[in-house]
Amino acid sequence: ASLALLLIPGPAVLYVINRSVSDGRSIGYAGVLGIELGTFMHVLAATAGLSAILAASPSAFNAVKYSGSVYLVFIGLRTLTRRPAIIDASASSMTKAQAFRQGFIINTLNPKVALFFLSFLPQFIDQDKSSNALQALTLGTVFVICGFFTDGIYSLTASSLREVLVKGKTLPFVQRYVAGVVFVVLGLVASLAKIS
């Protein structure tokens, strides 16, 4: 069940693809690490019962949702207004630390991830056993590990397109306009999320 859900592209996957095409495999992998750490924060929150507060409070949900949305739009607008200086396949427009930080913030500020774990984890917890929190933490950790591998595959696949774009001299266009528009659209879509 986890693998099927992980293969469905969402904002995190689109971020990984974007970073990998724009900046290469190692930057894409750094983004994956940030995303999965953000996912693990949601696992911890769900295990501790904090995600239930988010689900029960529209104001808390909206605060997280709009923070994430504004951050994505900010990244998009900054990307659109920054002139790329990349002319070869070995260079990138950001550091691994920046990609890691962006991935972490993007996934941590996605309230839909919190709601997912709040609804997903209880389905697989054996209520007859004593430590529900430990079971939830274990299941969530397995999900994060699976996510690391599936997102890593997306990064590996997408980064292979980078060389094609460099040869075709279209990488600067992709880095500036395609990446910028993708982030703005992700931010606008994130602002429409609702508690379901």
Residue frames as a rotation matrix with the C-alpha (Angstrom) as fourth column:
ALA 1
0.573 0.820 0.000 0.00
0.820 -0.573 0.000 0.00
0.000 0.000 -1.000 0.00
SER 2
0.427 -0.490 -0.760 2.82
0.185 -0.775 0.604 2.39
-0.885 -0.399 -0.240 0.89
LEU 3
-0.608 -0.743 0.280 4.64
0.394 0.023 0.919 1.80
-0.689 0.669 0.279 -2.39
ALA 4
-0.154 0.643 0.750 1.52
0.976 -0.020 0.218 2.45
0.155 0.766 -0.624 -4.46
LEU 5
0.804 0.482 -0.349 0.94
0.557 -0.815 0.158 5.74
-0.209 -0.321 -0.924 -2.64
LEU 6
0.171 -0.842 -0.513 4.57
0.155 -0.491 0.857 6.79
-0.973 -0.225 0.046 -3.00
LEU 7
-0.575 -0.416 0.704 4.54
0.698 0.199 0.688 6.29
-0.427 0.887 0.176 -6.77
ILE 8
0.451 0.784 0.426 1.76
0.885 -0.453 -0.102 8.87
0.113 0.423 -0.899 -7.23
PRO 9
-0.538 -0.745 0.395 3.45
0.689 -0.658 -0.303 12.21
0.486 0.109 0.867 -8.03
GLY 10
0.659 0.644 -0.389 2.66
0.752 -0.558 0.351 15.06
0.009 -0.524 -0.852 -5.62
PRO 11
0.944 -0.278 0.176 4.37
-0.262 -0.959 -0.107 18.35
0.199 0.055 -0.979 -4.74
ALA 12
0.460 -0.817 0.347 7.37
-0.422 0.142 0.895 16.58
-0.781 -0.558 -0.279 -3.18
VAL 13
0.204 -0.349 0.915 7.94
0.673 0.728 0.128 14.41
-0.711 0.590 0.383 -6.26
LEU 14
0.790 0.125 0.600 7.58
0.561 -0.541 -0.626 17.41
0.246 0.832 -0.498 -8.56
TYR 15
0.836 -0.545 0.061 10.13
-0.510 -0.732 0.452 19.27
-0.202 -0.409 -0.890 -6.44
VAL 16
0.219 -0.774 0.594 12.58
-0.020 0.605 0.796 16.35
-0.976 -0.186 0.117 -6.69
ILE 17
0.376 -0.018 0.926 12.12
0.873 0.341 -0.348 16.10
-0.310 0.940 0.144 -10.46
ASN 18
0.953 0.049 0.298 12.53
0.159 -0.920 -0.358 19.85
0.256 0.389 -0.885 -10.85
ARG 19
0.644 -0.756 0.121 15.71
-0.580 -0.378 0.722 20.03
-0.500 -0.535 -0.681 -8.74
SER 20
0.176 -0.594 0.785 17.21
0.261 0.797 0.545 16.96
-0.949 0.109 0.296 -10.42
VAL 21
0.519 0.058 0.853 16.61
0.855 -0.019 -0.519 18.25
-0.014 0.998 -0.059 -13.95
SER 22
0.943 -0.048 0.331 17.67
0.005 -0.988 -0.156 21.77
0.334 0.149 -0.931 -13.09
ASP 23
0.527 -0.728 0.438 20.68
-0.847 -0.493 0.200 21.11
0.070 -0.476 -0.876 -10.86
GLY 24
-0.247 -0.691 -0.679 21.71
-0.636 0.645 -0.424 17.47
0.731 0.327 -0.599 -11.21
ARG 25
0.201 0.352 -0.914 21.55
0.173 0.906 0.387 14.21
0.964 -0.236 0.121 -9.33
SER 26
-0.579 -0.496 -0.647 23.41
0.682 0.140 -0.718 15.16
0.447 -0.857 0.257 -6.14
ILE 27
-0.911 0.335 0.239 21.26
-0.397 -0.868 -0.298 18.26
0.107 -0.367 0.924 -5.63
GLY 28
-0.031 0.934 -0.355 18.16
-0.604 0.266 0.751 16.16
0.796 0.238 0.556 -6.33
TYR 29
-0.030 -0.056 -0.998 19.26
0.515 0.855 -0.063 13.61
0.857 -0.516 0.003 -3.73
ALA 30
-0.940 -0.305 -0.150 19.80
0.293 -0.501 -0.814 16.40
0.173 -0.810 0.561 -1.19
GLY 31
-0.538 0.826 0.169 16.23
-0.767 -0.563 0.307 17.52
0.349 0.036 0.936 -1.86
VAL 32
0.142 0.548 -0.824 15.04
-0.110 0.836 0.537 13.95
0.984 0.015 0.179 -1.33
LEU 33
-0.532 -0.421 -0.734 16.78
0.653 0.348 -0.673 13.83
0.539 -0.838 0.090 2.06
GLY 34
-0.972 0.189 0.140 15.09
-0.234 -0.844 -0.483 17.08
0.026 -0.502 0.864 3.09
ILE 35
-0.196 0.954 -0.225 11.70
-0.746 0.004 0.666 15.85
0.637 0.299 0.711 1.93
GLU 36
0.104 0.235 -0.966 12.01
0.231 0.939 0.254 12.58
0.967 -0.250 0.044 3.80
LEU 37
-0.844 -0.354 -0.403 13.13
0.480 -0.161 -0.862 14.33
0.240 -0.921 0.306 6.98
GLY 38
-0.735 0.657 0.167 10.03
-0.666 -0.746 0.001 16.52
0.125 -0.111 0.986 6.62
THR 39
0.072 0.751 -0.657 7.95
-0.425 0.619 0.661 13.38
0.902 0.231 0.364 6.17
PHE 40
-0.339 -0.275 -0.900 9.48
0.589 0.684 -0.431 11.89
0.733 -0.676 -0.070 9.30
MET 41
-0.989 0.053 0.139 8.50
-0.135 -0.717 -0.684 15.04
0.064 -0.695 0.716 11.23
HIS 42
-0.203 0.975 -0.087 4.90
-0.873 -0.140 0.467 14.31
0.443 0.171 0.880 10.19
VAL 43
0.034 0.140 -0.990 5.29
0.135 0.981 0.143 10.71
0.990 -0.138 0.014 11.35
LEU 44
-0.798 -0.398 -0.453 6.46
0.497 -0.008 -0.868 11.95
0.342 -0.917 0.204 14.75
ALA 45
-0.816 0.539 0.208 3.60
-0.574 -0.795 -0.197 14.45
0.059 -0.280 0.958 14.90
ALA 46
0.059 0.863 -0.501 1.03
-0.628 0.422 0.653 11.78
0.776 0.277 0.567 14.04
THR 47
-0.192 -0.226 -0.955 2.53
0.448 0.846 -0.290 9.41
0.873 -0.484 -0.061 16.60
ALA 48
-0.923 -0.231 -0.309 2.39
0.379 -0.395 -0.837 12.12
0.072 -0.889 0.452 19.28
GLY 49
-0.084 0.988 -0.132 -1.17
0.953 0.041 -0.299 13.07
-0.290 -0.151 -0.945 18.35
LEU 50
-0.490 -0.163 -0.857 -0.24
0.130 -0.985 0.113 16.54
-0.862 -0.056 0.504 17.07
SER 51
-0.989 0.134 0.056 -1.65
0.048 -0.062 0.997 15.85
0.137 0.989 0.055 13.60
ALA 52
-0.284 0.938 -0.199 -5.07
0.941 0.312 0.128 15.36
0.182 -0.151 -0.972 15.18
ILE 53
-0.093 0.187 -0.978 -4.93
0.488 -0.848 -0.208 18.98
-0.868 -0.496 -0.013 16.33
LEU 54
-0.850 -0.290 -0.439 -4.20
-0.230 -0.547 0.805 20.06
-0.474 0.786 0.398 12.76
ALA 55
-0.818 0.573 0.053 -7.13
0.391 0.485 0.782 18.00
0.423 0.660 -0.621 11.47
ALA 56
-0.072 0.841 -0.537 -9.50
0.997 0.058 -0.043 19.32
-0.005 -0.539 -0.843 14.15
SER 57
0.135 0.051 -0.990 -8.53
0.395 -0.918 0.007 22.99
-0.909 -0.392 -0.144 13.86
PRO 58
0.662 0.168 0.730 -9.25
0.749 -0.153 -0.644 24.74
0.003 0.974 -0.227 10.56
SER 59
0.946 -0.323 0.014 -7.22
-0.323 -0.946 0.019 27.75
0.007 -0.023 -1.000 11.70
ALA 60
0.217 -0.902 0.372 -4.14
-0.382 0.272 0.883 25.62
-0.898 -0.334 -0.286 12.46
PHE 61
0.205 -0.062 0.977 -4.58
0.722 0.684 -0.108 23.75
-0.661 0.727 0.185 9.17
ASN 62
0.869 0.209 0.448 -4.87
0.473 -0.617 -0.630 27.02
0.145 0.759 -0.635 7.25
ALA 63
0.754 -0.650 -0.097 -1.84
-0.506 -0.668 0.545 28.53
-0.419 -0.362 -0.833 9.00
VAL 64
-0.077 -0.791 0.607 0.35
0.013 0.608 0.794 25.61
-0.997 0.069 -0.037 7.92
LYS 65
0.325 0.303 0.896 -1.25
0.836 0.351 -0.422 25.45
-0.442 0.886 -0.139 4.47
TYR 66
0.974 0.118 0.196 -0.76
0.202 -0.847 -0.493 29.14
0.108 0.519 -0.848 3.68
SER 67
0.478 -0.878 -0.027 2.78
-0.506 -0.300 0.809 29.17
-0.718 -0.373 -0.588 5.09
GLY 68
-0.158 -0.507 0.847 3.69
0.382 0.760 0.526 26.34
-0.911 0.407 0.074 2.72
SER 69
0.544 0.473 0.693 1.87
0.815 -0.104 -0.570 27.99
-0.198 0.875 -0.442 -0.17
VAL 70
0.960 -0.214 -0.180 3.60
-0.222 -0.975 -0.027 31.34
-0.170 0.066 -0.983 0.33
TYR 71
0.156 -0.962 0.222 6.99
-0.325 0.163 0.932 29.62
-0.933 -0.218 -0.287 0.59
LEU 72
-0.047 -0.128 0.991 6.47
0.735 0.667 0.121 27.77
-0.676 0.734 0.063 -2.71
VAL 73
0.814 0.387 0.434 5.32
0.579 -0.604 -0.548 30.93
0.050 0.697 -0.715 -4.52
PHE 74
0.762 -0.603 -0.237 8.31
-0.408 -0.730 0.548 32.82
-0.504 -0.321 -0.802 -3.05
ILE 75
-0.134 -0.829 0.543 10.73
0.104 0.533 0.840 30.20
-0.985 0.169 0.015 -4.40
GLY 76
0.206 0.309 0.928 8.98
0.909 0.290 -0.299 30.33
-0.361 0.906 -0.222 -7.78
LEU 77
0.975 0.202 0.099 9.10
0.223 -0.915 -0.336 34.11
0.023 0.349 -0.937 -8.08
ARG 78
0.470 -0.877 -0.103 12.72
-0.454 -0.339 0.824 34.21
-0.757 -0.340 -0.557 -6.93
THR 79
-0.168 -0.499 0.850 13.57
0.468 0.719 0.514 31.57
-0.868 0.484 0.113 -9.55
LEU 80
0.517 0.472 0.714 11.75
0.847 -0.162 -0.506 33.49
-0.123 0.867 -0.483 -12.30
THR 81
0.995 -0.090 0.034 13.60
-0.086 -0.991 -0.105 36.71
0.043 0.101 -0.994 -11.50
ARG 82
0.325 -0.933 0.156 17.06
-0.331 0.043 0.942 35.17
-0.886 -0.358 -0.295 -11.06
ARG 83
0.604 -0.186 -0.775 19.17
-0.786 0.020 -0.618 34.83
0.130 0.982 -0.134 -14.16
PRO 84
0.888 -0.292 0.355 20.66
0.145 0.911 0.387 31.33
-0.437 -0.292 0.851 -14.45
ALA 85
0.407 -0.833 -0.376 24.41
-0.888 -0.457 0.050 31.23
-0.214 0.313 -0.925 -14.98
ILE 86
0.135 -0.326 0.936 24.71
-0.170 0.922 0.346 27.52
-0.976 -0.206 0.069 -15.64
ILE 87
0.370 -0.047 -0.928 26.38
-0.917 -0.181 -0.356 26.61
-0.151 0.982 -0.110 -18.90
ASP 88
-0.448 -0.535 -0.716 27.66
-0.632 0.756 -0.169 23.10
0.632 0.377 -0.677 -18.26
ALA 89
0.364 0.686 -0.630 26.41
-0.142 0.710 0.690 19.83
0.920 -0.161 0.356 -16.85
SER 90
-0.239 -0.545 -0.804 28.77
0.695 0.482 -0.534 19.86
0.678 -0.686 0.264 -13.87
ALA 91
-0.966 -0.129 0.224 27.50
-0.030 -0.805 -0.593 23.12
0.256 -0.580 0.774 -12.36
SER 92
-0.189 0.945 -0.266 24.30
0.908 0.272 0.320 23.84
0.374 -0.180 -0.910 -10.45
SER 93
-0.128 0.240 0.962 22.33
0.058 -0.967 0.249 26.89
0.990 0.088 0.110 -9.36
MET 94
0.583 0.332 0.742 22.11
-0.691 -0.277 0.667 25.90
0.427 -0.902 0.068 -5.68
THR 95
-0.566 -0.805 0.176 23.98
-0.755 0.421 -0.502 24.03
0.330 -0.418 -0.846 -3.00
LYS 96
-0.493 0.343 -0.799 23.05
0.278 0.933 0.229 20.70
0.824 -0.109 -0.556 -1.47
ALA 97
-0.838 0.153 -0.524 22.27
0.504 -0.149 -0.851 22.46
-0.208 -0.977 0.048 1.81
GLN 98
-0.722 0.600 -0.345 19.82
-0.621 -0.782 -0.062 24.79
-0.307 0.170 0.936 0.03
ALA 99
-0.387 0.574 -0.722 18.10
-0.525 0.507 0.684 21.88
0.759 0.643 0.105 -1.72
PHE 100
-0.651 0.096 -0.753 17.90
0.555 0.737 -0.385 19.95
0.518 -0.669 -0.533 1.56
ARG 101
-0.877 0.288 -0.385 16.42
0.149 -0.598 -0.788 22.95
-0.457 -0.748 0.481 3.36
GLN 102
-0.583 0.689 -0.432 13.87
-0.812 -0.468 0.349 23.63
0.038 0.554 0.832 0.62
GLY 103
-0.417 0.407 -0.813 12.78
-0.136 0.856 0.498 19.99
0.899 0.319 -0.302 0.50
PHE 104
-0.768 0.076 -0.636 12.41
0.618 0.351 -0.704 19.90
0.170 -0.933 -0.316 4.28
ILE 105
-0.817 0.458 -0.351 10.35
-0.205 -0.798 -0.567 23.09
-0.540 -0.391 0.746 4.44
ILE 106
-0.558 0.618 -0.553 8.17
-0.741 -0.073 0.667 22.14
0.372 0.783 0.499 1.47
ASN 107
-0.339 0.436 -0.833 7.16
0.143 0.900 0.413 18.80
0.930 0.021 -0.368 2.98
THR 108
-0.799 0.023 -0.601 6.97
0.602 0.034 -0.798 19.98
0.002 -0.999 -0.041 6.59
LEU 109
-0.740 0.516 -0.431 4.59
-0.312 -0.831 -0.460 22.80
-0.596 -0.206 0.776 5.61
ASN 110
-0.632 0.580 -0.514 2.32
-0.461 0.252 0.851 20.48
0.623 0.775 0.108 3.62
PRO 111
-0.420 0.501 0.757 -0.69
-0.846 0.085 -0.526 19.81
-0.327 -0.861 0.388 5.88
LYS 112
0.538 0.633 -0.557 -1.94
-0.800 0.591 -0.103 17.10
0.264 0.501 0.824 3.53
VAL 113
-0.261 -0.700 -0.665 1.02
-0.256 0.714 -0.651 14.95
0.931 0.000 -0.366 4.58
ALA 114
-0.870 -0.019 0.492 -0.05
-0.492 0.016 -0.870 15.28
0.008 -1.000 -0.023 8.22
LEU 115
0.069 0.987 0.147 -3.63
-0.926 0.118 -0.358 14.33
-0.370 -0.111 0.922 7.37
PHE 116
0.273 -0.048 -0.961 -2.39
-0.643 0.734 -0.219 11.40
0.716 0.677 0.169 5.30
PHE 117
-0.692 -0.619 -0.371 -0.51
-0.134 0.616 -0.777 9.88
0.709 -0.488 -0.509 8.24
LEU 118
-0.686 0.514 0.515 -3.41
-0.672 -0.177 -0.719 10.59
-0.278 -0.839 0.467 10.57
SER 119
0.414 0.902 -0.120 -5.70
-0.871 0.355 -0.340 8.49
-0.264 0.245 0.933 8.35
PHE 120
0.321 -0.356 -0.878 -3.13
-0.610 0.631 -0.479 5.99
0.724 0.690 -0.014 7.03
LEU 121
-0.645 -0.760 0.077 -1.29
-0.542 0.384 -0.748 4.77
0.539 -0.524 -0.660 10.13
PRO 122
-0.354 0.516 0.780 -4.32
-0.823 0.224 -0.522 3.70
-0.444 -0.827 0.345 12.24
GLN 123
0.576 0.624 -0.528 -5.44
-0.809 0.528 -0.260 1.28
0.116 0.576 0.809 9.52
PHE 124
0.324 -0.568 -0.756 -2.35
-0.178 0.749 -0.639 -0.86
0.929 0.341 0.141 10.10
ILE 125
-0.573 -0.494 0.654 -2.08
-0.707 -0.105 -0.699 -0.69
0.414 -0.863 -0.289 13.88
ASP 126
-0.260 0.414 -0.872 -3.00
0.338 0.885 0.320 -3.81
0.905 -0.212 -0.370 15.85
GLN 127
0.096 0.402 0.911 -5.19
-0.627 -0.686 0.368 -2.48
0.773 -0.607 0.186 18.66
ASP 128
0.907 0.260 -0.332 -4.72
0.035 0.738 0.674 -5.71
0.421 -0.622 0.660 20.63
LYS 129
0.062 -0.953 -0.298 -1.04
0.852 0.206 -0.481 -4.94
0.519 -0.224 0.825 21.12
SER 130
0.330 0.116 -0.937 0.03
0.862 -0.442 0.248 -2.50
-0.385 -0.889 -0.246 23.81
SER 131
-0.297 -0.590 -0.751 2.30
0.306 -0.804 0.510 0.08
-0.904 -0.079 0.419 22.17
ASN 132
0.632 0.603 0.486 0.24
0.681 -0.132 -0.721 1.81
-0.371 0.786 -0.494 19.48
ALA 133
0.807 -0.369 -0.462 2.72
-0.403 -0.915 0.027 4.69
-0.433 0.164 -0.887 19.34
LEU 134
-0.228 -0.939 0.259 5.64
-0.404 0.333 0.852 2.34
-0.886 0.089 -0.455 18.68
GLN 135
-0.069 0.294 0.953 3.67
0.721 0.675 -0.156 0.57
-0.689 0.677 -0.259 15.95
ALA 136
0.891 0.454 0.009 2.80
0.353 -0.680 -0.643 3.92
-0.286 0.576 -0.766 14.33
LEU 137
0.483 -0.795 -0.367 6.41
-0.627 -0.606 0.489 5.08
-0.612 -0.006 -0.791 14.53
THR 138
-0.370 -0.613 0.698 7.66
0.027 0.744 0.667 1.82
-0.929 0.266 -0.259 12.99
LEU 139
0.240 0.559 0.793 5.12
0.841 0.289 -0.458 1.93
-0.485 0.777 -0.401 10.14
GLY 140
0.949 0.123 -0.291 5.85
0.014 -0.937 -0.349 5.60
-0.315 0.327 -0.891 9.50
THR 141
0.121 -0.986 -0.115 9.59
-0.554 -0.163 0.816 4.95
-0.823 -0.035 -0.566 9.42
VAL 142
-0.309 -0.146 0.940 9.10
0.530 0.794 0.297 2.17
-0.790 0.590 -0.168 6.88
PHE 143
0.694 0.637 0.335 7.05
0.656 -0.369 -0.658 4.60
-0.296 0.677 -0.674 4.78
VAL 144
0.745 -0.480 -0.463 9.84
-0.433 -0.876 0.212 7.20
-0.507 0.042 -0.861 4.97
ILE 145
-0.277 -0.883 0.379 12.46
-0.217 0.442 0.870 4.63
-0.936 0.159 -0.314 3.91
CYS 146
-0.022 0.365 0.931 10.29
0.842 0.509 -0.180 3.54
-0.539 0.780 -0.318 0.96
GLY 147
0.907 0.398 -0.135 9.81
0.296 -0.833 -0.467 7.22
-0.299 0.384 -0.874 0.09
PHE 148
0.267 -0.901 -0.342 13.56
-0.468 -0.432 0.771 7.76
-0.842 -0.046 -0.537 0.10
PHE 149
-0.536 -0.506 0.676 14.02
0.255 0.666 0.701 5.01
-0.805 0.548 -0.228 -2.49
THR 150
0.226 0.675 0.702 11.08
0.922 0.085 -0.379 5.94
-0.316 0.733 -0.603 -4.73
ASP 151
0.922 0.067 -0.381 11.98
0.004 -0.986 -0.164 9.65
-0.387 0.150 -0.910 -4.69
GLY 152
-0.021 -0.999 -0.037 15.60
-0.317 -0.028 0.948 8.65
-0.948 0.031 -0.316 -5.33
ILE 153
-0.321 -0.004 0.947 14.48
0.742 0.621 0.254 6.79
-0.589 0.784 -0.196 -8.45
TYR 154
0.769 0.610 0.190 12.59
0.613 -0.621 -0.487 9.88
-0.179 0.491 -0.852 -9.61
SER 155
0.651 -0.590 -0.479 15.76
-0.362 -0.795 0.487 11.94
-0.668 -0.144 -0.730 -9.03
LEU 156
-0.325 -0.807 0.493 17.96
0.070 0.499 0.864 9.46
-0.943 0.315 -0.106 -10.88
THR 157
-0.003 0.429 0.903 15.60
0.936 0.319 -0.148 9.35
-0.351 0.845 -0.403 -13.85
ALA 158
0.895 0.444 -0.049 15.05
0.409 -0.858 -0.310 13.11
-0.180 0.258 -0.949 -14.00
SER 159
0.416 -0.804 -0.425 18.74
-0.275 -0.557 0.784 13.98
-0.867 -0.210 -0.453 -13.67
SER 160
-0.306 -0.511 0.803 19.48
0.609 0.543 0.578 12.00
-0.731 0.666 0.145 -16.83
LEU 161
0.573 0.577 0.582 17.41
0.819 -0.386 -0.424 14.60
-0.019 0.720 -0.694 -18.73
ARG 162
0.687 -0.342 -0.641 19.81
0.033 -0.867 0.497 17.30
-0.726 -0.363 -0.585 -17.56
GLU 163
-0.381 -0.908 0.176 22.55
0.201 0.104 0.974 16.18
-0.903 0.406 0.143 -19.95
VAL 164
-0.184 0.417 0.890 20.10
0.980 0.152 0.131 16.27
-0.081 0.896 -0.436 -22.85
LEU 165
0.822 0.560 -0.099 19.04
0.560 -0.828 -0.035 19.80
-0.102 -0.026 -0.994 -21.91
VAL 166
0.299 -0.804 -0.514 22.66
-0.029 -0.546 0.837 20.96
-0.954 -0.235 -0.187 -21.62
LYS 167
-0.584 -0.532 0.614 23.46
0.539 0.311 0.783 19.61
-0.607 0.788 0.105 -25.08
GLY 168
-0.032 0.682 0.731 20.35
0.969 -0.157 0.188 21.27
0.243 0.715 -0.656 -26.49
LYS 169
-0.868 -0.437 0.237 21.22
0.355 -0.878 -0.320 24.53
0.348 -0.194 0.917 -24.69
THR 170
-0.015 0.943 0.332 17.76
-0.021 -0.332 0.943 24.63
1.000 0.007 0.025 -23.09
LEU 171
-0.177 -0.093 -0.980 18.86
0.877 0.437 -0.200 24.11
0.447 -0.895 0.004 -19.48
PRO 172
-0.972 -0.184 -0.143 18.91
0.231 -0.844 -0.484 27.85
-0.031 -0.504 0.863 -18.57
PHE 173
-0.508 0.858 0.080 15.32
-0.551 -0.395 0.735 28.17
0.662 0.329 0.673 -19.85
VAL 174
0.163 0.547 -0.821 14.24
0.300 0.765 0.570 25.16
0.940 -0.339 -0.040 -17.80
GLN 175
-0.506 -0.460 -0.730 16.09
0.816 0.020 -0.578 26.40
0.280 -0.888 0.365 -14.70
ARG 176
-0.995 0.061 -0.080 14.50
-0.032 -0.947 -0.321 29.81
-0.096 -0.317 0.944 -14.83
TYR 177
-0.539 0.832 -0.130 11.08
-0.806 -0.465 0.367 29.62
0.245 0.303 0.921 -16.42
VAL 178
-0.007 0.553 -0.833 9.94
-0.144 0.824 0.548 26.02
0.990 0.124 0.074 -16.13
ALA 179
-0.526 -0.258 -0.811 11.19
0.696 0.418 -0.584 25.66
0.489 -0.871 -0.040 -12.56
GLY 180
-0.992 0.125 0.013 9.79
-0.114 -0.845 -0.522 29.05
-0.054 -0.519 0.853 -11.54
VAL 181
-0.322 0.930 -0.178 6.36
-0.789 -0.160 0.594 28.37
0.524 0.332 0.785 -12.99
VAL 182
-0.118 0.242 -0.963 6.26
0.225 0.951 0.211 24.89
0.967 -0.192 -0.166 -11.42
PHE 183
-0.788 -0.239 -0.568 6.90
0.589 -0.023 -0.808 26.34
0.180 -0.971 0.159 -7.94
VAL 184
-0.850 0.524 0.043 4.31
-0.524 -0.837 -0.158 29.10
-0.047 -0.156 0.987 -8.35
VAL 185
-0.114 0.835 -0.538 1.70
-0.595 0.376 0.710 26.59
0.796 0.401 0.454 -9.55
LEU 186
-0.326 -0.064 -0.943 2.54
0.528 0.815 -0.238 24.23
0.784 -0.576 -0.232 -6.68
GLY 187
-0.974 -0.069 -0.216 2.08
0.219 -0.541 -0.812 27.11
-0.061 -0.838 0.542 -4.25
LEU 188
-0.578 0.813 -0.068 -1.27
-0.800 -0.548 0.244 28.08
0.161 0.196 0.967 -5.72
VAL 189
-0.019 0.543 -0.839 -2.47
-0.217 0.817 0.534 24.46
0.976 0.192 0.103 -5.73
ALA 190
-0.639 -0.294 -0.711 -1.30
0.577 0.428 -0.695 24.03
0.509 -0.854 -0.104 -2.12
SER 191
-0.953 0.278 0.117 -3.41
-0.296 -0.790 -0.537 27.04
-0.057 -0.547 0.835 -1.11
LEU 192
-0.192 0.934 -0.301 -6.53
-0.815 0.019 0.579 25.18
0.546 0.357 0.758 -2.27
ALA 193
-0.692 -0.124 -0.711 -5.99
0.141 0.943 -0.302 22.19
0.708 -0.309 -0.635 0.04
LYS 194
0.064 0.786 0.615 -8.89
-0.796 -0.332 0.507 21.42
0.602 -0.522 0.604 2.37
ILE 195
-0.720 -0.160 0.676 -9.39
-0.601 0.631 -0.491 19.22
-0.347 -0.759 -0.550 5.39
SER 196
-0.302 0.613 -0.730 -11.12
-0.669 0.409 0.621 16.15
0.679 0.676 0.286 3.96
